[in-house]
Amino acid sequence: MIQLKIVIRVWTLTTVALLPSIGIHAETYYVSLGGSNSNPGTKEQPWRTVAHAVGSMAAGDTTYVRGGTYEEGQIRFNVSGTQAAPIKLLNYPNEAPVVSCIDAAKFHRFIIERGYRSLTPIGWITIEGFEIRNCHEGIKFSTAHDVTIRRNWIHDNGHGLLGNGTRILIDGNRINHNGQFDDCAVNPSECNKDHGIYANGTGIVITNNLIYDNLAFGIQMNGKSPYDRSKHAGPEYVLSRDWVVANNTIAYHHHAGGMVIWGSSCDNARIENNIFYENAQTKPARVAQGIHFTSTTCTGIRIKNNIAYASEPGGTTFLGSGANEWVHYTQSGNIVNATNPAFLNAPATVPDSPNFSLTSRSPAIDAGLTNTTIKISFDGTTRPQGRAYDIGAYEYSDDTDTKAPIAPVTLQIR
């Protein structure tokens, strides 16, 4: 009897020991305009709506969405992936799905959130390769972590991106013409409320994006929200520390500058290799078209190797007066109002189809800091192509950029 008990115990322990090696059974699903939500979601029998796919996925699952325009309501992620088994919503290779919200007033949007005001974090989620338009916000995230938002075109929404979280990567997106422009035209007090990106949280990384022609700021870094343990899952989801904003092109914002740093919890932000171009277009020349500060008391902000260029009418200053250099921030290597960035097609006011790629005379070429975590540019070109990283969302390439770029005539470097 004793021997039998020993055998059973050994078998049980061996079985338990083997369990961690069993992988999560991940599924791959498909969505198509010709599908049905009663289908199993396979490639041969796809689902019909993006919302149904998102609501059906579990940790480890991937859904590919075929090309076409999907008129959708709210698309809610409310289940987490894991580091080993993330949840991914992707465009089908070489196809361009469009999500057009049915009614922005009804909070139709992509949303990553466990539930309204939930304190339970949600994460390990990727949204990649979509055009998102006519929504309340393009994408909202709440108490989120380890989220990747990449290669999307987010335009003509109430906000572009809105939310709070930690370790959020916003990379390679085009974020333009978001905001309540009609409301602003009737009521000027509404003109400063809608932005390309409005976020708070720790370790947010914003790289390789084209952010332009939004109503107010291109990026609002909200360091004003205080941590409250009864309302927040942890301080990292609220306090805006350790951001990286690098290699973006931020242009043509109507009623505000390219970026605002607001509040006291914005310590140790790195703002590097960005181009701030012709922002604050409705403002007087003294207004910062580059980086504005509001009630800023945080420290350790580093502003390096950016290009800022703007012409009147409109704001022409690079940095606002709401923070003190050497106290709240330091700066070096910035090229300010000296030479036009020499984009391929970007006049003083926004054209119908701007092209922010660099021409051979651009002062941005080989003028950036090296950041080995940013390996490709907005259009997929490998960084660097020449002797050093370029500034802005694009990396110039001509015969592999092995020749030194043509130097601009004069530079005002700070």
JOBELNOR-V332361 format. One record per pair of residues at least 4 apart in sequence whose C-alpha atoms are under 7 Angstrom apart, sorted by the first residue. I is the first residue (numbers start at 1). GAP is how many residues later the second one is. Records with the same first field share a line. If there is no record, write none. Layout:
I->GAP / GAP
//
This chain:
1->4
2->4
3->4
4->4
5->4
6->4
7->4
8->4
9->4
10->4
11->4
12->4
13->4
14->4
15->4
24->36
26->34 / 35
27->33 / 34 / 35
28->33 / 34 / 35
29->12 / 13 / 14 / 33 / 34 / 35
30->11 / 12 / 13 / 16 / 17 / 33 / 34 / 35
31->4 / 10 / 15 / 16 / 17 / 18 / 19 / 33 / 34 / 35
32->14 / 15 / 16 / 33 / 34
33->15 / 35
34->14
35->10 / 11 / 12 / 13
36->10 / 11 / 12
37->10 / 11 / 12 / 15
39->6 / 7 / 8
40->5 / 6
41->4 / 5 / 6
42->4
47->6
49->4
50->4
51->4 / 23 / 24 / 25
52->4
53->4
54->21 / 22 / 23
55->21 / 22
57->4
58->21 / 23 / 29
59->21 / 22 / 23 / 26 / 27 / 28
60->21 / 25 / 26 / 27
61->26 / 27
62->25 / 26 / 27
63->25 / 26 / 27
64->25 / 26 / 27 / 28
65->25 / 26 / 27 / 32
66->25 / 26 / 29 / 31
67->28 / 29 / 30
68->28 / 29 / 30
69->28 / 29 / 30 / 31
70->28 / 29 / 30
71->28 / 29 / 30 / 31
72->27 / 28 / 29 / 30
73->28 / 29 / 35 / 36
74->33 / 34 / 35 / 36
75->34 / 35 / 36
76->34 / 35 / 36
77->34 / 35 / 36
78->34 / 35 / 36
79->35 / 43
80->42 / 43 / 44
81->4 / 5 / 6 / 42 / 43 / 44
82->4 / 42
83->41
86->38 / 39
87->37 / 38 / 39
88->37 / 38 / 39
89->37 / 38 / 39
90->37 / 38 / 39
91->4 / 5 / 6 / 37 / 38 / 39
96->34
97->33 / 34
98->32 / 33 / 34
99->32 / 33 / 34
100->32 / 33 / 34
101->7 / 8 / 32 / 33 / 34
103->5 / 32
104->4 / 30 / 31 / 32
105->31
107->29
108->27 / 28
109->26 / 27 / 28 / 29 / 30
110->28 / 29 / 30
111->28 / 29 / 30
112->28 / 29 / 30
113->9 / 28 / 29 / 30
114->4 / 6 / 8
119->24 / 112 / 113 / 114
120->113
121->22 / 23 / 24 / 112
122->21 / 22 / 23
123->21 / 22 / 23 / 24
124->21 / 22 / 23
125->21 / 22 / 23
126->21 / 22 / 23
127->21 / 22 / 23
128->21 / 22 / 23 / 24
129->21 / 22 / 23
130->22 / 23
131->21 / 22 / 23
132->6 / 21 / 22 / 23
133->5 / 21 / 22 / 23 / 24
134->22 / 23
135->22 / 23
136->21 / 22 / 23
137->20 / 21 / 22 / 23 / 24 / 25
138->16 / 19 / 21 / 22 / 23
139->21 / 22 / 23
140->21 / 22 / 23
141->21 / 22 / 23
142->21 / 22 / 23
143->21 / 22 / 94
144->20 / 21 / 22
145->20 / 21 / 22 / 23
146->20 / 21 / 22
147->20 / 21 / 22
148->20 / 21 / 22
149->20 / 21 / 22
150->20 / 21 / 22 / 23
151->20 / 21 / 22
152->21 / 22
153->20 / 21 / 22
154->6 / 20 / 21 / 22
155->5 / 20 / 21 / 22 / 23
156->21 / 22 / 23
157->21 / 22
158->20 / 21 / 22 / 36
159->19 / 20 / 35 / 36 / 37
160->15 / 18 / 35 / 36 / 37
161->35 / 36 / 37
162->35 / 36 / 37
163->35 / 36 / 37
164->35 / 36 / 37 / 73 / 74
165->35 / 36 / 37 / 72 / 73
166->35 / 36 / 37 / 38 / 70 / 71
167->35 / 36 / 37
168->35 / 36 / 37
169->35 / 36 / 37
170->35 / 36 / 37
171->35 / 36 / 37 / 38
172->35 / 36 / 37 / 206
173->36 / 37
174->35 / 36 / 37
175->21 / 35 / 36 / 37
176->20 / 35 / 36 / 37 / 38
177->35 / 36 / 37 / 38
178->17 / 18 / 36 / 37
179->15 / 16 / 35 / 36
180->4 / 14
181->4 / 34
182->4
183->4 / 7
184->4 / 6 / 7
191->24 / 25 / 64
192->24 / 63 / 64
193->23
194->21 / 22
195->19 / 20 / 21 / 22 / 23 / 24
196->15 / 18 / 21 / 22 / 23
197->21 / 22 / 23
198->21 / 22 / 23
199->21 / 22 / 23
200->21 / 22 / 23 / 38 / 39 / 40
201->35 / 36 / 37 / 38 / 39 / 40
202->34 / 35 / 37 / 38 / 39 / 40 / 41
203->38 / 39 / 40
204->39 / 40
205->38 / 39 / 40
206->38 / 39 / 40
207->38 / 39 / 40 / 41
208->39 / 40 / 169 / 170 / 185
209->39 / 40 / 169 / 184
210->38 / 39 / 40 / 183
211->7 / 38 / 39 / 40
212->6 / 38 / 39 / 40 / 41
213->38 / 39 / 40 / 41
214->4 / 39 / 40
215->38 / 39 / 40
216->37 / 38 / 39 / 40
217->36 / 39 / 40 / 41 / 42 / 43
218->32 / 35 / 40 / 41
219->39 / 40 / 41
220->39 / 40 / 41
221->39 / 40 / 41
222->18 / 39 / 40 / 41
223->16 / 17 / 39 / 40 / 41 / 42 / 43
224->38 / 39 / 40 / 41
225->13 / 14
226->13
227->5 / 8 / 11 / 12
228->4
229->4 / 5
233->4
235->4
239->26
240->25 / 26
241->24 / 25 / 26 / 27 / 28
242->25 / 26 / 27
243->26 / 27
244->25 / 26 / 27
245->25 / 26 / 27
246->25 / 26 / 27 / 28
247->25 / 26 / 27 / 144 / 145 / 146
248->26 / 27 / 144 / 145
249->25 / 26 / 27 / 143 / 144
250->8 / 25 / 26 / 27
251->7 / 25 / 26 / 27 / 28
252->25 / 26 / 27 / 29 / 97 / 98
253->4 / 5 / 26 / 27 / 28
254->25 / 26 / 27 / 28
255->25 / 26 / 27 / 28
256->23 / 24 / 33
257->22 / 23 / 31 / 32 / 33 / 34 / 35
258->18 / 21 / 31 / 32 / 33
259->31 / 32 / 33
260->31 / 32 / 33
261->31 / 32 / 33 / 35
262->31 / 32 / 33 / 34
263->31 / 32 / 33 / 34
264->32 / 33 / 34
265->33
266->32
267->31 / 32 / 33 / 34
268->31 / 32 / 33
269->31 / 32 / 33
270->31 / 32 / 33
271->31 / 32 / 33
272->31 / 32 / 33 / 34
273->31 / 32 / 33 / 95 / 96 / 118 / 119
274->32 / 33 / 117 / 118
275->31 / 32 / 33 / 116 / 117
276->14 / 31 / 32 / 33
277->31 / 32 / 33
278->11 / 31 / 32 / 33 / 70
279->10 / 36
280->9 / 34 / 35
281->32 / 33 / 34
282->32
283->4 / 31 / 32
284->29 / 30 / 31
285->27 / 28 / 29 / 30 / 31 / 32
286->29 / 30 / 31
287->28 / 29 / 30 / 33
288->4 / 27 / 28 / 29 / 30 / 31 / 32
289->26 / 27 / 28 / 29
290->18 / 27 / 28 / 29
291->27 / 28 / 29
292->27 / 28
293->27 / 28 / 29 / 30
294->28
295->27
296->26 / 27
297->31
298->30
299->28 / 29 / 30
300->28 / 29
301->27 / 28 / 29
302->27 / 28 / 29
303->27 / 28 / 29
304->27 / 28 / 29 / 30
305->27 / 28 / 29 / 63 / 64
306->28 / 29 / 85
307->27 / 28 / 29
308->10 / 27 / 28 / 29
309->27 / 28 / 31
310->6 / 27
311->5
312->4
318->18
323->5
324->4 / 5
325->4 / 5
326->4
332->82
333->80 / 81
334->79 / 80
335->76 / 77 / 78 / 79
336->76 / 77
338->72 / 73 / 74
339->72
341->21 / 22 / 23
342->16 / 17 / 19 / 20
343->12 / 13 / 14 / 15 / 16
344->11 / 12 / 13 / 14 / 15
345->9 / 10 / 11
346->4 / 5 / 8 / 9 / 10
350->4
357->37
358->4 / 36 / 38
360->45 / 46
361->44 / 45 / 46 / 47
363->45
364->26 / 27
365->25 / 26 / 31 / 40
366->20 / 21 / 22 / 23 / 24
367->21 / 22 / 23 / 24
368->20 / 21 / 22 / 23
369->20
370->18 / 19
375->7 / 8
376->4 / 5 / 6 / 7
377->4 / 5 / 6 / 16 / 17 / 18
378->15 / 16
379->15
381->14
383->6 / 12
384->4 / 5
385->10 / 11 / 12 / 15 / 16
386->15 / 16
390->5
397->4
//
